[in-house]
Amino acid sequence: METDRRWDDEPEEPRREPPDFAWGRTANPNSADGELQNIAAFGAGLSRLSGGRRRAAAFVVWLILIGFALAAILGIFGIAGLL
Protein backbone atom coordinates (compact mmCIF):
# COMPACT_ATOMS: atom_id res chain seq x y z
CA MET A 1 0.00 0.00 0.00
CA GLU A 2 1.44 3.35 -1.02
CA THR A 3 0.83 5.90 1.73
CA ASP A 4 3.10 8.80 0.80
CA ARG A 5 1.22 9.83 -2.36
CA ARG A 6 -0.80 13.03 -2.06
CA TRP A 7 -4.37 13.24 -3.18
CA ASP A 8 -5.69 16.24 -5.09
CA ASP A 9 -7.85 17.49 -2.23
CA GLU A 10 -5.09 17.36 0.41
CA PRO A 11 -3.50 20.68 1.35
CA GLU A 12 0.26 21.07 0.97
CA GLU A 13 2.28 20.77 4.16
CA PRO A 14 3.93 24.02 5.22
CA ARG A 15 7.71 24.23 4.84
CA ARG A 16 9.54 23.65 8.08
CA GLU A 17 12.93 24.85 9.19
CA PRO A 18 15.63 22.17 9.10
CA PRO A 19 16.50 20.72 12.51
CA ASP A 20 19.11 22.70 14.42
CA PHE A 21 20.49 19.73 16.37
CA ALA A 22 18.90 20.41 19.74
CA TRP A 23 20.65 22.44 22.43
CA GLY A 24 23.27 23.74 20.03
CA ARG A 25 24.80 20.35 19.35
CA THR A 26 26.47 20.06 15.99
CA ALA A 27 27.07 16.33 15.52
CA ASN A 28 24.69 13.73 14.15
CA PRO A 29 23.06 12.19 17.26
CA ASN A 30 23.49 8.72 15.72
CA SER A 31 27.28 9.02 15.45
CA ALA A 32 29.98 8.58 18.08
CA ASP A 33 30.46 12.35 18.30
CA GLY A 34 26.73 12.81 18.75
CA GLU A 35 26.63 10.25 21.54
CA LEU A 36 29.48 12.01 23.31
CA GLN A 37 27.56 15.27 23.04
CA ASN A 38 24.45 13.54 24.41
CA ILE A 39 26.43 12.29 27.41
CA ALA A 40 27.89 15.75 28.00
CA ALA A 41 24.42 17.34 27.85
CA PHE A 42 23.09 14.73 30.29
CA GLY A 43 25.95 15.40 32.68
CA ALA A 44 25.43 19.15 32.45
CA GLY A 45 21.76 18.66 33.25
CA LEU A 46 22.57 16.52 36.29
CA SER A 47 25.08 19.07 37.59
CA ARG A 48 22.35 21.75 37.66
CA LEU A 49 20.10 19.71 39.92
CA SER A 50 20.16 20.14 43.67
CA GLY A 51 18.51 18.71 46.76
CA GLY A 52 15.89 16.01 46.39
CA ARG A 53 15.85 16.11 42.62
CA ARG A 54 19.59 15.43 42.49
CA ARG A 55 19.24 12.48 44.88
CA ALA A 56 16.32 11.10 42.87
CA ALA A 57 18.25 11.44 39.58
CA ALA A 58 21.33 9.79 41.11
CA PHE A 59 19.13 6.96 42.43
CA VAL A 60 17.62 6.36 38.99
CA VAL A 61 21.05 6.40 37.33
CA TRP A 62 22.36 3.88 39.90
CA LEU A 63 19.34 1.64 39.30
CA ILE A 64 20.04 1.69 35.58
CA LEU A 65 23.74 0.89 36.13
CA ILE A 66 22.89 -1.95 38.54
CA GLY A 67 20.43 -3.32 35.99
CA PHE A 68 23.10 -3.36 33.29
CA ALA A 69 25.58 -5.02 35.64
CA LEU A 70 23.06 -7.69 36.66
CA ALA A 71 22.18 -8.38 33.05
CA ALA A 72 25.85 -8.77 32.15
CA ILE A 73 26.57 -11.06 35.12
CA LEU A 74 23.51 -13.22 34.54
CA GLY A 75 24.33 -13.37 30.84
CA ILE A 76 27.84 -14.62 31.60
CA PHE A 77 26.43 -17.25 33.97
CA GLY A 78 23.89 -18.25 31.33
CA ILE A 79 26.58 -18.67 28.69
CA ALA A 80 28.79 -20.57 31.13
CA GLY A 81 25.86 -22.88 31.95
CA LEU A 82 25.56 -23.82 28.27
CA LEU A 83 29.18 -24.98 28.07
Backbone as CSV, one residue per row, in Angstrom:
resi,resn,N_x,N_y,N_z,CA_x,CA_y,CA_z,C_x,C_y,C_z
1,MET,0.838,-1.162,0.000,0.000,0.000,0.000,0.894,1.240,0.000
2,GLU,0.648,2.125,-0.927,1.436,3.347,-1.015,0.750,4.425,-0.186
3,THR,1.455,4.927,0.822,0.829,5.897,1.727,1.396,7.297,1.608
4,ASP,2.498,7.473,0.866,3.095,8.800,0.797,2.639,9.609,-0.414
5,ARG,1.729,9.086,-1.204,1.222,9.831,-2.360,0.153,10.811,-1.890
6,ARG,0.195,12.019,-2.417,-0.802,13.034,-2.059,-2.009,12.942,-2.984
7,TRP,-3.157,13.172,-2.401,-4.375,13.239,-3.175,-4.611,14.682,-3.575
8,ASP,-5.459,14.886,-4.576,-5.688,16.235,-5.089,-6.327,17.154,-4.068
9,ASP,-7.144,16.627,-3.176,-7.852,17.490,-2.231,-7.067,17.726,-0.933
10,GLU,-5.887,17.151,-0.799,-5.089,17.359,0.406,-4.315,18.662,0.308
11,PRO,-4.291,19.436,1.391,-3.500,20.675,1.350,-2.002,20.350,1.431
12,GLU,-1.189,21.240,0.893,0.258,21.070,0.971,0.725,21.308,2.406
13,GLU,1.726,20.540,2.832,2.285,20.772,4.158,3.146,22.018,4.126
14,PRO,3.095,22.817,5.204,3.934,24.021,5.216,5.412,23.643,5.308
15,ARG,6.266,24.479,4.742,7.706,24.228,4.836,8.160,24.437,6.266
16,ARG,9.021,23.552,6.714,9.541,23.647,8.076,11.026,23.965,8.014
17,GLU,11.502,24.576,9.094,12.930,24.851,9.195,13.669,23.533,9.399
18,PRO,14.865,23.400,8.861,15.627,22.172,9.101,15.988,22.060,10.585
19,PRO,16.175,20.864,11.093,16.504,20.722,12.512,17.829,21.397,12.836
20,ASP,17.893,21.974,14.032,19.105,22.699,14.417,19.975,21.885,15.370
21,PHE,19.752,20.574,15.441,20.489,19.727,16.371,20.359,20.317,17.775
22,ALA,19.369,19.862,18.476,18.902,20.407,19.745,20.023,20.835,20.680
23,TRP,19.763,21.883,21.408,20.650,22.436,22.430,22.003,22.837,21.869
24,GLY,22.040,23.252,20.608,23.269,23.742,20.028,24.279,22.665,19.679
25,ARG,23.871,21.419,19.711,24.797,20.347,19.351,24.976,20.338,17.851
26,THR,26.158,19.974,17.412,26.470,20.061,15.993,26.644,18.704,15.334
27,ALA,26.811,17.641,16.096,27.074,16.325,15.515,25.774,15.568,15.304
28,ASN,25.813,14.630,14.380,24.686,13.731,14.151,24.471,12.915,15.429
29,PRO,23.268,12.914,16.000,23.058,12.186,17.255,23.251,10.677,17.121
30,ASN,23.300,10.157,15.903,23.488,8.722,15.720,24.948,8.353,15.469
31,SER,25.853,9.293,15.636,27.277,9.018,15.450,27.965,8.990,16.808
32,ALA,29.224,8.608,16.821,29.977,8.576,18.076,30.099,9.979,18.662
33,ASP,30.364,10.981,17.808,30.458,12.351,18.299,29.129,12.815,18.886
34,GLY,28.048,12.441,18.243,26.732,12.811,18.754,26.440,12.168,20.086
35,GLU,26.840,10.915,20.251,26.628,10.246,21.539,27.443,10.907,22.633
36,LEU,28.674,11.305,22.311,29.484,12.009,23.309,28.841,13.342,23.693
37,GLN,28.259,14.029,22.722,27.561,15.273,23.040,26.309,15.008,23.866
38,ASN,25.613,13.895,23.602,24.449,13.535,24.409,24.850,13.290,25.861
39,ILE,25.958,12.578,26.061,26.431,12.288,27.415,26.821,13.584,28.122
40,ALA,27.492,14.476,27.405,27.891,15.751,27.996,26.665,16.579,28.388
41,ALA,25.643,16.588,27.534,24.423,17.337,27.846,23.712,16.727,29.046
42,PHE,23.703,15.405,29.142,23.086,14.729,30.285,23.824,15.086,31.567
43,GLY,25.160,15.052,31.509,25.954,15.399,32.684,25.758,16.840,33.109
44,ALA,25.659,17.744,32.129,25.433,19.152,32.447,24.063,19.338,33.101
45,GLY,23.083,18.575,32.643,21.760,18.661,33.253,21.759,18.142,34.678
46,LEU,22.487,17.056,34.929,22.571,16.523,36.290,23.295,17.478,37.225
47,SER,24.307,18.175,36.719,25.077,19.070,37.585,24.257,20.279,38.018
48,ARG,23.198,20.616,37.286,22.354,21.752,37.661,21.306,21.393,38.701
49,LEU,21.096,20.112,38.935,20.098,19.706,39.918,20.646,19.869,41.327
50,SER,19.737,20.043,42.282,20.160,20.135,43.675,19.076,19.547,44.560
51,GLY,19.455,19.192,45.773,18.509,18.711,46.756,17.911,17.364,46.400
52,GLY,16.599,17.259,46.606,15.888,16.007,46.395,15.895,15.547,44.945
53,ARG,15.832,16.493,44.032,15.846,16.106,42.617,17.179,15.477,42.228
54,ARG,18.271,15.994,42.792,19.591,15.435,42.490,19.696,14.024,43.042
55,ARG,19.218,13.815,44.271,19.243,12.475,44.877,18.370,11.501,44.085
56,ALA,17.214,11.969,43.647,16.318,11.103,42.873,16.962,10.741,41.526
57,ALA,17.588,11.711,40.864,18.246,11.440,39.580,19.413,10.480,39.775
58,ALA,20.192,10.684,40.833,21.326,9.792,41.111,20.819,8.376,41.401
59,PHE,19.712,8.271,42.120,19.134,6.962,42.433,18.710,6.242,41.154
60,VAL,18.064,6.963,40.252,17.623,6.361,38.988,18.822,5.927,38.151
61,VAL,19.854,6.760,38.098,21.053,6.401,37.329,21.695,5.154,37.926
62,TRP,21.780,5.071,39.266,22.360,3.883,39.902,21.519,2.638,39.622
63,LEU,20.206,2.786,39.627,19.343,1.638,39.304,19.604,1.139,37.884
64,ILE,19.762,2.071,36.959,20.040,1.685,35.576,21.386,0.963,35.488
65,LEU,22.412,1.512,36.150,23.736,0.889,36.130,23.719,-0.494,36.774
66,ILE,23.000,-0.638,37.879,22.890,-1.945,38.541,22.169,-2.932,37.631
67,GLY,21.137,-2.462,36.934,20.425,-3.325,35.992,21.323,-3.828,34.883
68,PHE,22.152,-2.939,34.328,23.101,-3.362,33.289,24.101,-4.373,33.842
69,ALA,24.607,-4.111,35.053,25.583,-5.025,35.645,24.960,-6.393,35.900
70,LEU,23.737,-6.414,36.422,23.062,-7.693,36.663,22.815,-8.443,35.356
71,ALA,22.414,-7.732,34.336,22.175,-8.382,33.046,23.463,-8.984,32.505
72,ALA,24.571,-8.255,32.639,25.853,-8.774,32.154,26.285,-10.000,32.952
73,ILE,26.155,-9.929,34.270,26.569,-11.056,35.125,25.708,-12.277,34.848
74,LEU,24.394,-12.091,34.804,23.507,-13.221,34.538,23.712,-13.772,33.128
75,GLY,24.029,-12.902,32.188,24.327,-13.371,30.843,25.581,-14.227,30.792
76,ILE,26.593,-13.812,31.544,27.838,-14.623,31.598,27.553,-15.970,32.235
77,PHE,26.787,-15.971,33.328,26.433,-17.253,33.972,25.591,-18.122,33.036
78,GLY,24.703,-17.498,32.273,23.890,-18.249,31.330,24.728,-18.878,30.233
79,ILE,25.686,-18.120,29.723,26.576,-18.668,28.695,27.444,-19.769,29.279
80,ALA,27.953,-19.557,30.483,28.794,-20.570,31.128,27.991,-21.847,31.404
81,GLY,26.707,-21.694,31.693,25.864,-22.876,31.948,25.628,-23.695,30.705
82,LEU,25.750,-23.089,29.533,25.555,-23.820,28.275,26.787,-24.639,27.903
83,LEU,27.933,-24.293,28.450,29.179,-24.978,28.072,29.326,-26.293,28.749
